[in-house]
Amino acid sequence: MDIKIVEVGPRDGLQNISTFIPFDLKVSFVEKLLRAGLKDLEVGAFVSPKWVPQMRDSLEICKKFKGTMALVPNQRGMDQYLESGLKNVAFFTAVSDTFNVKNTNKTFLQSLETYKPLIGQANLDKSKIRMYISTAFYCPFDGRISSKKVFETVEKLLEFEIDEFSFGDTIGRATPNEVVELVKGLEKILPIEKINMHFHDTYGMALCNAAKAIELGIKSFDTSASGLGGCPYAPGASGNLATEDLVYFCENQGIDTGVNLDLLVEATLRIDAFLSRISSSKVNQLIRGQV
């Protein structure tokens, strides 16, 4: 058995950091992640620098790493994406309308109207298309999200040609039983190879949830090197599931990830030092000798 790891550290992990990270350091970070064996990376977001200043150099970074992925929110972002030469595009929505409005000033249905022409352009460009579906378990404003509402959201998205759906535990409150409920329902409406899970570790449940999802046959996961990240529109949400923790778990369970753990930890050294942070990954800390 093997799994696919989608490394989101260079985008999702860095986007909310207020101190601007130099272009050369971001490039070095991506290069080292690639060297560690991570083949699927999200490295930028074509968003307004007014709202997400950390991503203002995304076009230059994406042009440098043509095999990577970037997030696109609107037509202006799509124009930059097409200029970049990438062939992997990600869009974003949420099950919770409250979360959608706070994040994009649009309801779920309104966001579909925005994405309809963009997805059409991506199809013409022969790009691989991913849809992030946030608040798939809990919303910081609406509380517990019913699985039924998630399924209804997915069914509305089935009219589009989407290659992968990433389901986000936005505030990290999900537990393995809730993962079982969601995945078993999703299997009835989506091929399992189109399902990706995106866990946050706010309550320390991210790796437990990933392990349960693997048991259920899920083979694609979003992770962030050194546990970088969080959600700006989800108060209290801490970082993503650390790539190191999932790699260590999988490799010791006989599940191939294709990632060299030592090189992965090495890739995080400069970025963590620049940010004056200690990795949230225990595996990373142990390999560095910080525990």
C-alpha positions in Angstrom: 0.0 0.0 0.0 1.1 3.6 -0.6 -0.3 7.0 -0.1 0.0 10.4 -1.7 1.0 13.3 0.4 0.1 16.8 -0.8 2.5 19.2 0.8 0.8 22.5 1.5 3.4 24.1 3.7 4.7 26.7 1.1 1.1 28.0 0.7 -1.3 27.1 3.5 1.6 26.9 6.0 3.0 30.3 5.2 0.1 32.4 4.1 -0.9 33.7 7.5 2.6 34.7 8.7 2.8 38.4 9.0 6.6 38.7 8.6 7.3 38.6 4.9 9.5 35.6 4.1 12.1 36.4 1.5 11.7 35.0 -2.0 15.0 33.1 -1.9 14.1 31.4 1.4 10.7 30.3 0.0 12.5 28.9 -3.1 15.0 27.0 -1.0 12.1 25.6 1.1 10.3 24.3 -2.0 13.5 22.9 -3.5 14.4 21.0 -0.4 10.8 19.6 -0.1 11.1 18.3 -3.6 14.5 16.8 -2.8 13.0 15.0 0.1 10.6 13.2 -2.3 7.5 15.3 -2.0 6.1 15.3 -5.5 2.7 17.1 -5.0 3.3 20.6 -3.6 1.0 23.6 -3.3 3.4 26.6 -3.5 1.3 29.7 -4.0 -2.1 31.5 -4.1 -3.1 34.0 -6.7 -4.9 36.2 -4.2 -4.9 39.9 -3.5 -1.6 41.0 -1.8 -3.7 43.5 0.2 -5.4 40.6 2.0 -2.6 38.0 1.9 0.7 39.9 1.5 2.7 36.7 2.1 1.6 35.4 -1.3 2.5 38.5 -3.3 5.4 36.6 -5.0 3.3 33.6 -5.9 3.6 34.2 -9.7 7.4 34.2 -9.6 7.5 31.1 -7.4 5.0 29.2 -9.6 6.9 30.1 -12.8 10.0 28.5 -11.1 8.3 25.3 -10.1 6.0 24.4 -13.0 5.0 21.0 -11.6 3.3 22.4 -8.5 -0.1 23.7 -7.6 -1.6 27.1 -6.7 -4.9 28.4 -5.2 -7.2 30.5 -7.4 -10.1 32.6 -5.9 -11.3 34.6 -8.9 -10.8 35.6 -12.5 -7.8 37.8 -11.8 -6.2 34.9 -10.0 -7.1 32.6 -12.9 -5.4 35.0 -15.3 -2.2 34.8 -13.2 -2.5 31.1 -12.9 -2.6 30.7 -16.7 0.4 33.0 -17.0 2.3 30.9 -14.6 2.3 27.8 -16.8 1.1 25.5 -14.0 -1.2 22.6 -14.7 -2.6 22.0 -11.2 -5.2 24.4 -9.8 -7.1 24.5 -6.6 -10.3 26.3 -5.7 -11.9 26.8 -2.3 -15.3 26.7 -0.8 -16.9 25.7 2.5 -19.9 23.7 3.7 -20.8 26.5 6.1 -22.2 29.7 4.5 -21.1 31.7 7.5 -17.5 30.6 7.0 -17.8 31.2 3.2 -19.1 34.8 3.7 -16.4 35.7 6.3 -13.7 34.2 4.0 -14.8 35.2 0.5 -17.9 37.5 1.0 -19.9 34.9 -0.9 -22.3 32.1 0.0 -21.6 28.6 -1.2 -24.0 29.0 -4.1 -22.6 32.3 -5.0 -19.1 30.8 -5.0 -20.2 28.2 -7.6 -21.2 31.0 -9.9 -17.7 32.4 -9.6 -16.0 29.1 -10.2 -18.1 28.0 -13.1 -16.2 29.9 -15.8 -12.9 29.4 -14.0 -13.3 25.7 -14.0 -14.2 25.9 -17.6 -11.0 27.7 -18.4 -9.0 25.2 -16.3 -10.6 22.3 -18.3 -9.6 24.0 -21.6 -6.1 24.4 -20.3 -6.1 20.6 -19.4 -5.2 21.4 -15.8 -5.8 19.0 -13.0 -8.5 20.5 -10.7 -8.8 20.3 -7.0 -11.6 21.7 -4.8 -11.0 22.4 -1.1 -14.1 21.9 0.9 -13.6 23.5 4.3 -15.6 23.1 7.5 -16.4 19.5 6.6 -16.7 18.6 10.3 -16.9 21.7 12.4 -17.2 25.5 11.7 -15.8 28.1 14.2 -19.1 30.0 13.8 -21.8 27.4 13.2 -20.4 24.5 15.3 -20.9 20.9 14.2 -21.5 20.4 10.5 -23.8 17.5 9.7 -22.4 14.9 7.3 -25.6 15.2 5.3 -24.8 18.9 4.6 -21.3 17.9 3.4 -22.9 15.3 1.0 -25.3 17.9 -0.3 -22.4 20.3 -0.9 -20.5 17.6 -2.9 -23.5 16.7 -4.9 -23.8 20.3 -6.1 -20.2 20.2 -7.1 -20.6 17.1 -9.2 -21.7 19.1 -12.2 -18.1 20.3 -12.5 -15.2 18.3 -13.8 -13.1 18.1 -10.6 -10.3 15.6 -10.1 -9.9 15.8 -6.4 -11.9 17.0 -3.4 -10.0 17.9 -0.2 -12.2 17.8 2.9 -10.9 20.0 5.7 -11.2 19.7 9.4 -10.8 23.4 9.6 -10.6 23.8 13.4 -9.2 20.4 14.2 -12.1 19.1 16.3 -13.0 16.0 14.4 -12.5 12.5 16.0 -12.0 9.1 14.3 -15.7 8.2 14.6 -16.7 11.4 12.7 -14.1 10.5 10.1 -15.7 7.1 9.6 -19.2 8.7 9.2 -18.0 11.2 6.7 -15.8 8.8 4.6 -18.4 6.1 4.4 -21.0 8.5 3.2 -18.6 10.1 0.7 -17.8 6.7 -0.8 -21.4 6.5 -2.0 -21.1 9.6 -4.1 -17.4 9.9 -5.0 -14.7 7.5 -6.2 -12.4 6.9 -3.3 -9.4 8.0 -5.4 -11.0 11.5 -5.6 -11.2 11.9 -1.8 -8.4 13.7 0.0 -8.4 14.6 3.8 -7.0 17.8 5.3 -6.6 17.6 9.1 -5.6 20.3 11.5 -4.1 19.4 14.9 -5.8 21.9 17.2 -7.0 19.1 19.5 -4.2 16.7 18.8 -6.4 14.5 16.7 -4.9 15.0 13.2 -2.7 11.8 13.1 -5.4 9.7 14.8 -7.9 10.9 12.1 -5.4 10.2 9.3 -4.8 6.7 10.6 -8.5 6.0 10.6 -8.9 7.4 7.1 -6.1 5.1 5.9 -7.9 2.2 7.4 -11.0 3.2 5.4 -9.0 3.2 2.2 -8.2 6.9 1.8 -4.8 7.4 0.0 -4.4 11.1 -0.3 -3.7 13.6 2.5 -2.7 17.3 2.8 0.1 17.9 5.3 2.4 20.8 6.1 6.1 20.4 6.8 6.9 21.1 10.5 3.2 21.6 11.1 3.2 25.1 9.7 -0.1 26.8 9.2 -3.6 27.5 10.6 -6.7 29.2 9.3 -7.0 33.0 9.5 -10.8 32.7 9.5 -11.0 30.0 12.2 -10.2 31.5 15.6 -8.0 29.1 17.6 -7.2 26.7 14.8 -3.5 25.6 15.0 -1.3 24.1 12.3 -1.9 21.4 9.8 -1.0 17.8 10.3 2.8 17.8 10.2 4.2 16.0 7.2 6.9 14.4 9.3 4.4 12.8 11.6 2.4 11.2 8.8 5.6 10.0 7.1 6.9 8.5 10.3 3.6 6.8 11.0 3.2 5.4 7.5 6.7 4.2 7.0 6.6 2.3 10.3 3.2 0.8 9.3 4.6 -0.6 6.0 2.9 2.2 4.0 5.1 3.8 1.4 5.2 7.6 1.1 8.2 8.1 -1.1 9.5 10.7 1.3 13.0 10.8 3.0 12.3 11.8 6.6 15.8 13.2 7.3 15.7 15.3 4.2 12.2 16.5 5.0 13.4 17.7 8.5 16.4 19.4 6.9 14.0 21.2 4.6 12.3 22.9 7.6 15.4 24.1 9.4 15.9 27.5 7.7 12.2 28.4 7.6 11.7 27.6 11.3 14.9 29.5 12.2 13.7 32.5 10.3 10.4 32.4 12.0 12.0 31.8 15.4 9.6 28.8 16.0 10.0 25.3 17.3 8.4 22.7 15.1 5.0 21.4 16.3 6.1 18.0 15.0 7.5 15.7 17.7 9.1 13.6 15.0 10.9 16.7 13.7 12.0 17.8 17.2 13.4 14.3 17.9 15.4 14.2 14.7 16.7 17.7 15.4 17.6 16.6 18.9 15.3 19.2 20.5 13.6 16.7 22.8 
